[in-house]
Amino acid sequence: MKPSALSFLLGSLLLAGGVHATAAEHVHASHAWIRVLPGTLPAGAYVTLENDGDQPVALSGASSTVYADVMLHHSSTAGGMSRMTMVDALTVPAHGKAVLAPAGYHLMLMQASAPVKPGDTVKLTLTFTDGSTLPTDFIARPANAMDAGENHAMPPMEHGAMPHDSGH
């Protein structure tokens, strides 16, 4: 085969392969946080995943250099009994979102290599069923936290703006 024909063939294959974006290229993570529990107890990690793609994608797990084991779990309550089950994947619908939150889907973080304290940032690498990954920074929050600690009621302020009391 001539070098120019080989170049054309390789270029065509690269272009054809580039048409299919990975799951991670369509997913955006926000409100990522970890509930830190005392001692060596496992921690829970929570995040909102938004998929701007035309196809559903599925989160299959995560990894961390800080935690030896990260598992995808679902908490539920039925008949007054709470249970937690490991799940293989969580679907993020096309043009939709999936929320990992307390009392629902979450990442269980086990065996920290060093103590994680509220205020620390821990990078978790989210993994999707197509093998793509999304490195995401999670902020550590205390055991009594219920969310990422962001004030969702306040609109974003412009630089230098001060909140004001509109109750006058």
Secondary structure, DSSP 8 states (H G I E B T S, - for coil): --HHHHHHHHHHHHHHHHTS--HHHHEEEEEEEEE--STT--EEEEEEEEE-SSS-EEEEEEEESSEEEEEEEEEEEETTEEEEEE-S-EEE-TTEEEEE-TTSEEEEEEEESS---TT-EEEEEEEETTS-EEEEEEEEE-TT--S-S--TTS----TT--------
